[in-house]
């Protein structure tokens, strides 16, 4: 009489329980050490991310202006040479100086925030940068008045049009930087300033500095 041997039932392997990630209920991988911080992605501060997006947008805008200027000049019969007001070179020195004072101020503020060195008035150099920025804008306004005194308005000829468009657009962005500096000083006084905000404002201001040097060269070479 034959004996029937029953094969053992295969063991059922249950999947490991999922843990909620908090982002829609999906599963997450837990490292062997149990330290969830090991799988978290680094998230930069919003100020750091936003400033690079803003600078990229500004770069694209002025590249479009540059392209329009080159195309307009290439097919123009009414293009006349424009002598740049000398005050623009003085304004350039002022703006370069403001970047230097801002960098000095940033180091003083960071030392003050980290406690590495006692600083009696950490916002002093920030005020200097703010003042130099205002002088730069006043100098640009003086350049516009000089052109108007020569009878050159925004619609006089293509050269004057591009001069006004480029310099006014840059000055408006400089006003944005002045607002950022004012905000940094205000937050520093209230002890609510973050390093990311200070660095983002500094990056923006230095970018405005470099952008103006480029625009001055463009105006000198093309107008």
Buried (B, 14 or more C-beta within 10 A) or exposed (E): EEEEEEEEEEEEEEEEEEEEEEEEEEEEEEEEEEEEEEEEEEEEBEBBEEBEEBBEEBEEEBEEBBEEBEEBBEEEEEBEEBEBBEBBEBBBEBBBBBBBBBBBBBBBBBBBBEEEEEBEEBBBBBBBBBEBBBBBBEBBEBBBEBBBEEEBEBEBBBBBBBBBBBBEBBBEBBEBBBEBBBEBBEBBEEEEBEBBBBBBBBBBBBBBBEBBEEBBEBBEEBB
